[in-house]
Amino acid sequence: MILTTRKLRWGILGCAGIAINSVIPGIQQSQTGEVAAIASRNLEKSQEAAAKLGIPQAYGSYEELLADDTIEAVYIPLPNHLHLEWTIRAAEAGKHILCEKPLALNAAEAQRMADACGQAGVHLAEAFMYRHHPRYEQIRQIIQSGKIGELRALHGVFTFNNAADHANIRYKRDMGGGSLYDVGCYPISAARLILGEEPVAATVHALLSPEHDNVDMMASGVLEFSKGMAVTFTCGMWADFRNTLEILGTSGRIEVPNAFVGDPNFYVITADGRQEEQPEKLNQYALQADVFARTVWNEVDSAFPVSDAVLNMKVLDACLKSAYEKVRVEL
């Protein structure tokens, strides 16, 4: 297959930190993308970001950017409760959409977004950048080779401590705040990716903090899969930083010290010893942009269709229901 060398023209709806610090530089470092415009409801803010990042056009409203016919795709880093509205509005404007995780506030919203994009004939993808690094395919191949035996358990952790910032949108429940939405979605999606199936039930215990609008500041859960396989995870916004993954087999295990952000090295431990794997250090955000563009151009099939995002939201729905109602939830 001959890959094109053209550039997909991106517009950015918002000046969130994830956009400024990670996604925009990733698109700019990609083979396929150029960031042509950025919008904010505060024109000075978008102009400042544009000057800092070398973006040619700044807009003082999201509507103005969507009306720009030269923009082919948009990235949405807005607060979670705005994903539905602006994804649908972008689709109606004929833009392809990369939306920050989690895709929506629930699976029903995610399905509405998927349907709107399908009707408009535009591509919609959820921004889980870590999945695009080739090390995860390498990990899956190691598992499939039988090197660590039959899988018995998987444990994922993603925590950080930002609890002192009480004004943060992560601590606004009606805006989609909470650790399950913010970081719990990572080990959940990783488990589904690695196991290649959906869980049948979820049980989650959470620390609900009144001083943080009663969002789940910490959550620990069990996802039940087939054949007695269990996935356990811990996520939180009021604990020491970690982002790890352990995959346990009958005759070995795989340890990923930086499962979602950071150094890509991981370890395979068997009776033969502890072997360090050293995948190439690649910009996961640039890889994400390239896969997105080549999917838009029909050069590759989407590795993660929007149906996957809907399924991930179904698991998050079950986890949140379990956490707040203190029950086991079947999917």
Summary of the structure (lengths in Angstrom):
residues: 331
radius of gyration: 19.8
end to end distance: 40.0
largest distance: 60.4
contacts: 1152
relative contact order: 0.16
helix: 40%
strand: 29%
